[in-house]
Amino acid sequence: MSCIFPVAIFATLAVSNVIDIPFLYRYDFILLICLIVQLLMFRTGMETVDELKVIGVFHIIGLTLELYKVHMGSWAYPEEAWTKVFGVPLYSGFMYASVASYMCQAWRRLHLNLREWPVFLITVPLGAMIYLNFFTHHFIFDIRWILMIILVVVFIRTYVEFQVDDLKLKMPLVLSFFLIGFFVWIAENISTLFGAWQYPNQGEAWEIVHIGKISSWFLLVIVSFIIVAQLKHIKERKV
């Protein structure tokens, strides 16, 4: 249930890859389905107003990154669409938003509780540095490995408690970051196979996404989690 929005996107990618959609370009059709699914999730109570706001923020963050990366030639969206801006279809932001949707849904459904969460003055600048590195590494030294070492040090004591039915479990937070990043990498392979976007080495024929991309998703998941966690903490303090 926590993955319902990502699954909806995968299903749309798969169907639109094998069936011609009348009157719509494929990317426009995917955007339309994303909007409909979000509306249905909200109207049926599966998604709260606060969760919808978080997803909106992630759509903007993801779309900004997409615009920059496509401009730099990191990947491309080769198909035509009416809803493309500077070569980037607007549905692409929803792929980032789907990760936020999963986090929000899992947080509520699994009753997540963070223990030993670092202070605001550490997590927020760290998240900002990670996000900025996705932009600056095209011009200066890529510090992702330095950031990963810092992350391990900062979150080494942090763990997350969660509940499945009546069973209470816990997991080191760094491990959960890696696991989410790994499964997002698998999702990325499925997405590129269905033609959601295209890396330079996939122009003539599909190839598996380089395993090094796991590190990118690991870091991006942390940025996502920090934003969600801080918003949750702010809301709890208000309550």
C-alpha positions as CSV (number, residue, x, y, z in Angstrom):
1,M,0.0,0.0,0.0
2,S,2.9,2.4,0.7
3,C,4.2,1.8,-2.9
4,I,0.9,2.3,-4.6
5,F,1.9,5.6,-6.4
6,P,5.3,4.2,-7.6
7,V,3.5,1.0,-8.8
8,A,0.9,3.2,-10.7
9,I,3.8,4.9,-12.5
10,F,5.4,1.6,-13.4
11,A,2.2,0.2,-14.7
12,T,1.6,3.4,-16.8
13,L,5.2,3.2,-18.2
14,A,4.7,-0.5,-19.1
15,V,1.3,0.0,-20.7
16,S,2.2,3.1,-22.6
17,N,5.3,1.4,-23.9
18,V,3.4,-1.3,-25.8
19,I,0.1,0.4,-26.6
20,D,-0.3,3.6,-28.7
21,I,-2.3,6.2,-26.9
22,P,-4.8,8.0,-29.2
23,F,-4.7,11.9,-29.2
24,L,-1.9,12.1,-26.7
25,Y,1.9,11.8,-26.7
26,R,3.2,9.2,-24.4
27,Y,4.8,11.6,-21.9
28,D,1.6,13.6,-21.7
29,F,-0.4,10.5,-21.0
30,I,1.9,9.5,-18.2
31,L,1.5,13.0,-16.7
32,L,-2.2,12.8,-16.9
33,I,-2.3,9.4,-15.1
34,C,0.0,10.7,-12.4
35,L,-2.3,13.6,-11.7
36,I,-5.4,11.3,-11.7
37,V,-3.8,8.9,-9.3
38,Q,-2.8,11.7,-6.9
39,L,-6.3,13.1,-7.0
40,L,-7.8,9.7,-6.3
41,M,-5.4,9.0,-3.4
42,F,-6.3,12.4,-1.9
43,R,-10.0,12.1,-2.4
44,T,-10.2,8.6,-1.0
45,G,-8.2,9.6,2.1
46,M,-5.2,7.5,1.2
47,E,-3.1,10.7,1.2
48,T,-3.4,13.6,3.6
49,V,-3.1,17.3,2.8
50,D,0.3,17.5,4.5
51,E,1.5,14.5,2.4
52,L,0.2,16.1,-0.7
53,K,2.2,19.2,0.1
54,V,5.4,17.1,0.6
55,I,4.9,15.4,-2.7
56,G,4.4,18.8,-4.3
57,V,7.7,20.0,-2.9
58,F,9.5,16.9,-4.1
59,H,8.0,17.4,-7.6
60,I,9.6,20.8,-7.7
61,I,13.0,19.6,-6.3
62,G,13.0,16.7,-8.8
63,L,12.0,18.8,-11.8
64,T,14.7,21.3,-11.0
65,L,17.3,18.6,-10.9
66,E,15.9,17.1,-14.2
67,L,16.1,20.4,-16.0
68,Y,19.8,20.8,-15.0
69,K,20.8,17.2,-15.7
70,V,19.2,17.1,-19.1
71,H,20.8,20.4,-20.0
72,M,24.2,18.9,-19.0
73,G,23.6,15.8,-21.1
74,S,23.5,13.3,-18.2
75,W,20.3,11.7,-19.7
76,A,17.6,12.6,-22.1
77,Y,13.9,12.3,-22.9
78,P,13.9,11.5,-26.6
79,E,10.1,11.3,-27.3
80,E,7.8,14.2,-28.3
81,A,5.4,15.8,-25.8
82,W,3.3,18.9,-25.4
83,T,4.2,19.1,-21.7
84,K,8.0,19.2,-22.2
85,V,9.9,22.2,-20.8
86,F,13.5,22.6,-22.1
87,G,13.5,19.0,-23.1
88,V,12.1,17.7,-19.8
89,P,8.5,16.3,-19.5
90,L,6.6,17.5,-16.5
91,Y,5.8,14.0,-15.4
92,S,9.5,13.4,-14.5
93,G,9.0,15.3,-11.3
94,F,6.5,12.7,-10.2
95,M,9.1,10.0,-10.2
96,Y,10.9,11.9,-7.4
97,A,7.6,12.6,-5.8
98,S,6.8,8.9,-5.8
99,V,9.7,8.3,-3.5
100,A,8.4,10.9,-1.1
101,S,4.9,9.3,-1.4
102,Y,6.4,6.0,-0.3
103,M,8.2,7.6,2.6
104,C,5.1,9.4,3.8
105,Q,2.8,6.4,3.4
106,A,5.3,4.0,5.1
107,W,5.9,6.5,7.9
108,R,2.2,6.5,8.7
109,R,1.3,2.8,8.0
110,L,4.4,1.3,9.7
111,H,4.3,3.8,12.7
112,L,7.8,4.9,12.1
113,N,9.7,6.4,15.0
114,L,13.2,7.8,14.8
115,R,15.7,7.3,17.7
116,E,18.9,9.4,18.1
117,W,18.0,11.7,15.2
118,P,20.8,14.3,14.8
119,V,20.0,18.0,15.5
120,F,18.5,20.3,12.9
121,L,21.8,22.3,12.6
122,I,23.5,19.2,11.3
123,T,20.9,17.4,9.1
124,V,19.6,20.4,7.1
125,P,23.1,21.7,6.0
126,L,24.1,18.2,5.2
127,G,21.0,17.6,3.1
128,A,21.7,20.9,1.3
129,M,25.3,20.0,0.6
130,I,24.2,16.6,-0.9
131,Y,21.6,18.2,-3.2
132,L,24.0,21.0,-4.3
133,N,26.7,18.4,-5.1
134,F,24.4,16.9,-7.8
135,F,24.8,20.3,-9.6
136,T,28.4,21.3,-8.7
137,H,30.1,18.0,-9.5
138,H,30.0,19.0,-13.2
139,F,32.4,21.8,-12.5
140,I,34.3,21.0,-9.4
141,F,35.4,17.8,-7.5
142,D,32.6,15.3,-6.8
143,I,32.5,15.1,-3.0
144,R,29.8,12.3,-2.8
145,W,32.2,9.9,-1.2
146,I,33.2,12.5,1.4
147,L,29.6,13.2,2.1
148,M,28.8,9.4,2.4
149,I,31.6,9.1,5.1
150,I,30.1,12.2,6.9
151,L,26.6,10.6,6.7
152,V,27.8,7.4,8.3
153,V,29.4,9.3,11.2
154,V,26.3,11.6,11.7
155,F,23.7,8.8,11.5
156,I,25.7,5.9,13.0
157,R,23.7,5.9,16.2
158,T,20.3,6.6,14.5
159,Y,17.8,3.8,14.0
160,V,14.2,3.6,13.0
161,E,11.5,1.7,14.8
162,F,8.6,0.4,12.9
163,Q,5.7,-2.0,13.4
164,V,4.3,-4.7,11.1
165,D,1.0,-5.9,12.5
166,D,1.8,-6.5,16.2
167,L,5.5,-7.1,15.5
168,K,7.8,-4.2,16.5
169,L,11.1,-4.0,14.7
170,K,14.0,-1.6,14.3
171,M,16.7,-1.0,11.7
172,P,19.9,1.2,11.5
173,L,18.9,4.2,9.5
174,V,22.0,4.1,7.3
175,L,21.0,0.5,6.3
176,S,17.5,1.7,5.4
177,F,19.0,4.5,3.3
178,F,21.0,1.9,1.3
179,L,18.1,-0.5,0.9
180,I,15.8,2.2,-0.4
181,G,18.5,3.5,-2.7
182,F,19.1,-0.1,-4.0
183,F,15.5,-0.7,-4.8
184,V,15.2,2.7,-6.5
185,W,18.1,1.7,-8.7
186,I,16.2,-1.5,-9.6
187,A,13.2,0.7,-10.3
188,E,15.4,2.9,-12.5
189,N,16.5,-0.1,-14.6
190,I,12.8,-1.0,-15.1
191,S,12.0,2.6,-15.9
192,T,14.7,3.0,-18.6
193,L,13.7,-0.4,-20.0
194,F,10.2,1.0,-20.5
195,G,11.6,4.2,-22.0
196,A,10.9,6.6,-19.2
197,W,14.2,8.3,-20.0
198,Q,17.5,7.4,-21.7
199,Y,21.1,7.4,-20.6
200,P,23.8,8.2,-23.3
201,N,24.9,4.5,-23.3
202,Q,21.3,3.4,-24.0
203,G,20.8,5.2,-27.2
204,E,21.2,2.2,-29.6
205,A,20.0,-0.5,-27.2
206,W,19.0,-0.8,-23.6
207,E,21.8,-1.5,-21.1
208,I,21.7,-2.0,-17.4
209,V,22.1,1.2,-15.4
210,H,25.6,1.5,-14.0
211,I,25.7,0.1,-10.5
212,G,27.5,3.3,-9.4
213,K,24.1,5.0,-9.6
214,I,23.2,3.3,-6.4
215,S,25.4,5.9,-4.6
216,S,23.5,8.7,-6.3
217,W,20.1,7.3,-5.2
218,F,21.5,6.6,-1.7
219,L,22.3,10.3,-1.3
220,L,19.1,11.5,-2.9
221,V,17.1,9.2,-0.6
222,I,18.8,10.8,2.3
223,V,17.9,14.3,1.1
224,S,14.3,13.1,0.8
225,F,14.2,11.5,4.2
226,I,15.8,14.5,5.9
227,I,13.1,16.8,4.4
228,V,10.2,14.4,5.4
229,A,11.7,13.9,8.9
230,Q,12.1,17.6,9.6
231,L,8.6,18.3,8.4
232,K,7.3,15.5,10.6
233,H,9.2,16.9,13.6
234,I,7.9,20.4,13.0
235,K,4.3,19.2,12.8
236,E,4.8,17.2,16.1
237,R,6.2,20.2,17.9
238,K,3.1,22.3,16.7
239,V,0.8,19.6,18.0
